């Protein structure tokens, strides 16, 4: 059985963006950095060659980013918008807390953007909504204390 901690929930758009970044790194950035390293190497003494060391650091970052993206994509699960009445990753919800209504979209950690109303399924708030339905009340332990939310709508 697959380990849930590896699953990366995201939209097809995010997967496409990561694939595009991966292609760019492999086809453009890494070869350009290899050329920079080669040119810096030809300048002589490597111990005091700042350009050489900077290019090697940039190469290490680019290669680790490639590995990170590949790991994310290997464990990606596309969020589908099933429009069920049960809250799941991909659901958009409207909730009320302390008389204030807010809208959230439950997304994977890679796409979380709380300011835009996109909350991670792994966050205390996002995970507490999973599996709930319209009309349910949810208590969430936040840094500011226990907060109660009433689910008004599941889209």
C-alpha positions in Angstrom: 0.0 0.0 0.0 1.2 3.5 -0.8 2.4 5.8 2.0 0.1 8.8 2.2 2.9 11.1 3.3 4.3 10.9 -0.2 1.1 11.8 -2.1 1.2 15.3 -3.6 -2.3 16.5 -4.4 -2.4 19.2 -7.1 -4.3 20.5 -10.0 -3.4 19.5 -13.6 -2.3 23.1 -14.1 0.3 22.8 -11.3 1.5 19.5 -12.7 1.8 21.1 -16.2 3.8 24.0 -14.6 6.2 21.7 -12.9 6.7 19.6 -16.1 7.5 22.9 -17.9 10.0 23.9 -15.2 11.6 20.5 -15.4 12.0 20.6 -19.1 13.5 24.1 -18.9 15.9 23.1 -16.2 17.1 20.0 -18.1 17.2 21.5 -21.6 18.3 25.1 -20.9 19.5 26.0 -17.4 21.7 22.9 -16.6 23.5 23.0 -20.0 24.0 26.7 -19.7 25.4 26.2 -16.2 27.7 23.4 -17.5 29.1 25.9 -20.0 29.6 28.5 -17.3 31.5 26.0 -15.2 33.6 25.0 -18.2 34.4 28.6 -19.1 35.3 29.4 -15.5 37.5 26.3 -15.3 39.5 27.5 -18.3 40.3 30.8 -16.4 42.9 29.0 -14.3 43.2 28.8 -10.5 39.9 27.4 -9.2 40.6 28.1 -5.5 40.1 31.9 -6.1 37.7 31.7 -9.0 34.5 33.2 -7.7 32.7 32.7 -11.0 33.5 29.0 -10.9 32.3 28.6 -7.4 29.1 30.5 -8.1 28.4 28.4 -11.2 28.9 25.2 -9.2 26.5 26.4 -6.5 23.9 27.3 -9.2 24.4 23.8 -10.8 23.9 22.1 -7.4 20.7 24.0 -6.8 19.4 23.2 -10.4 20.2 19.5 -10.0 18.5 19.3 -6.6 15.5 21.2 -8.0 15.2 18.6 -10.8 15.2 15.8 -8.2 12.6 17.6 -6.1 10.3 18.1 -9.1 10.7 14.5 -10.3 9.8 13.3 -6.7 6.8 15.6 -6.6 5.6 14.5 -10.1 6.2 10.8 -9.3 3.9 11.1 -6.3 1.3 13.5 -7.8 -2.4 12.8 -7.6 -4.5 15.1 -9.8 -7.3 16.9 -7.9 -10.6 16.2 -9.5 -13.5 18.4 -8.9 -16.2 15.8 -8.2 -18.7 18.2 -6.7 -19.7 15.7 -4.0 -21.4 16.8 -0.8 -18.4 15.5 1.3 -15.4 17.8 1.5 -12.3 16.4 -0.1 -9.1 17.7 -1.7 -10.4 19.9 -4.5 -13.6 21.0 -2.8 -14.5 24.7 -2.5 -16.3 25.5 0.7 -18.0 28.5 2.3 -17.8 28.6 6.1 -18.9 30.9 8.9 -16.9 31.6 12.0 -17.7 34.4 14.6 -20.3 35.8 12.2 -17.8 36.1 9.3 -18.2 34.1 6.1 -15.1 32.9 4.3 -14.5 30.8 1.2 -11.7 28.2 0.9 -10.5 25.8 -1.7 -8.9 22.6 -0.2 -5.7 22.0 -2.2 -2.5 20.0 -1.9 0.5 21.5 0.0 2.2 22.5 -3.3 -0.6 24.9 -4.2 -1.5 26.3 -0.8 -2.0 30.1 -0.8 -3.9 31.2 2.3 -4.2 34.8 1.1 -6.0 33.6 -2.1 -8.2 31.2 0.0 -6.4 28.1 -1.0 -5.7 26.0 2.1 -3.6 22.9 2.3 -5.3 19.5 3.1 -2.4 19.1 5.5 -3.0 22.3 7.5 -4.9 22.2 10.7 -7.8 24.1 9.1 -7.8 22.2 5.8 -7.5 18.7 7.4 -10.3 19.4 9.9 -12.8 20.1 7.0 -12.0 16.8 5.1 -14.8 14.3 5.2 -17.3 16.9 6.6 -20.6 18.0 4.9 -22.8 21.1 4.6 -24.2 22.0 8.1 -21.4 20.3 10.1 -19.6 22.3 12.7 -15.9 21.9 13.0 -13.7 23.0 15.9 -10.1 23.7 14.9 -7.2 24.3 17.2 -5.3 27.2 15.8 -2.4 29.2 17.2 -5.0 31.8 18.3 -7.0 29.1 20.1 -10.0 26.9 19.4 -12.1 28.3 16.5 -15.5 26.9 15.5 -16.6 26.9 11.8 -20.0 26.0 10.4 -19.9 24.7 6.9 -22.5 26.6 4.9 -21.8 25.3 1.4 -19.7 22.6 -0.4 -19.1 23.2 -4.1 
